[in-house]
Amino acid sequence: MGTVVARDGDLVSFAPGYPDASLFPWDALREISDGLLDGHDEGALQYGPTRGYAPLLEAALHVLESRGIQASTNSSW
Protein backbone atom coordinates (compact mmCIF):
# COMPACT_ATOMS: atom_id res chain seq x y z
CA MET A 1 0.00 0.00 0.00
CA GLY A 2 2.87 2.38 0.64
CA THR A 3 3.75 2.61 -3.05
CA VAL A 4 0.13 3.30 -3.99
CA VAL A 5 -0.10 6.07 -1.42
CA ALA A 6 3.19 7.53 -2.64
CA ARG A 7 1.82 7.74 -6.21
CA ASP A 8 -1.50 9.31 -5.26
CA GLY A 9 -1.32 12.06 -2.68
CA ASP A 10 -5.13 12.22 -2.41
CA LEU A 11 -5.46 8.64 -1.13
CA VAL A 12 -5.89 8.05 2.58
CA SER A 13 -5.25 4.39 3.31
CA PHE A 14 -6.52 2.74 6.45
CA ALA A 15 -4.89 -0.57 5.47
CA PRO A 16 -1.55 -0.31 7.28
CA GLY A 17 -1.55 -0.09 11.02
CA TYR A 18 1.44 0.37 13.25
CA PRO A 19 0.26 0.68 16.84
CA ASP A 20 2.73 1.38 19.60
CA ALA A 21 4.23 -2.03 20.48
CA SER A 22 4.40 -1.06 24.14
CA LEU A 23 0.58 -1.19 24.18
CA PHE A 24 0.42 -4.89 23.23
CA PRO A 25 -0.48 -7.23 26.12
CA TRP A 26 2.69 -9.32 25.62
CA ASP A 27 2.26 -11.54 28.68
CA ALA A 28 -1.35 -12.40 27.81
CA LEU A 29 -0.46 -13.06 24.15
CA ARG A 30 2.45 -15.30 25.20
CA GLU A 31 0.16 -17.27 27.51
CA ILE A 32 -2.44 -17.70 24.77
CA SER A 33 0.10 -18.75 22.15
CA ASP A 34 1.77 -21.20 24.54
CA GLY A 35 -1.62 -22.82 25.13
CA LEU A 36 -2.39 -23.01 21.42
CA LEU A 37 1.00 -24.38 20.43
CA ASP A 38 1.56 -26.92 23.18
CA GLY A 39 0.87 -29.81 20.79
CA HIS A 40 -2.40 -30.97 22.34
CA ASP A 41 -4.58 -29.73 19.48
CA GLU A 42 -3.29 -30.92 16.11
CA GLY A 43 -5.84 -28.71 14.36
CA ALA A 44 -4.69 -25.47 15.98
CA LEU A 45 -2.93 -24.19 12.86
CA GLN A 46 -5.17 -25.82 10.27
CA TYR A 47 -7.51 -23.89 8.04
CA GLY A 48 -11.18 -24.35 8.72
CA PRO A 49 -14.40 -23.44 6.99
CA THR A 50 -15.41 -19.81 7.18
CA ARG A 51 -18.95 -18.67 6.54
CA GLY A 52 -18.19 -14.98 6.39
CA TYR A 53 -19.89 -12.06 8.10
CA ALA A 54 -23.62 -12.82 7.99
CA PRO A 55 -24.89 -9.22 7.56
CA LEU A 56 -22.50 -8.71 4.64
CA LEU A 57 -23.54 -11.99 3.04
CA GLU A 58 -27.21 -11.04 3.37
CA ALA A 59 -26.57 -7.60 1.87
CA ALA A 60 -24.70 -9.19 -1.04
CA LEU A 61 -27.61 -11.56 -1.64
CA HIS A 62 -30.01 -8.62 -1.82
CA VAL A 63 -27.80 -6.84 -4.35
CA LEU A 64 -27.56 -9.97 -6.48
CA GLU A 65 -31.32 -10.54 -6.22
CA SER A 66 -32.00 -6.95 -7.33
CA ARG A 67 -29.92 -7.72 -10.43
CA GLY A 68 -31.85 -10.87 -11.20
CA ILE A 69 -29.17 -13.24 -9.96
CA GLN A 70 -30.28 -16.07 -7.74
CA ALA A 71 -27.76 -17.00 -5.04
CA SER A 72 -27.73 -18.59 -1.63
CA THR A 73 -25.51 -18.65 1.42
CA ASN A 74 -26.07 -22.39 1.65
CA SER A 75 -23.17 -24.39 0.30
CA SER A 76 -22.80 -28.07 -0.39
CA TRP A 77 -19.13 -28.14 0.58
Buried (B, 14 or more C-beta within 10 A) or exposed (E): EEEEBEEEEEEEEEEEEEEEEEEEEEEEEEEEEEEEEEEEEEEEEEEEEEEEEEEEBEEBBEEEEEEEEEEEEEEEE
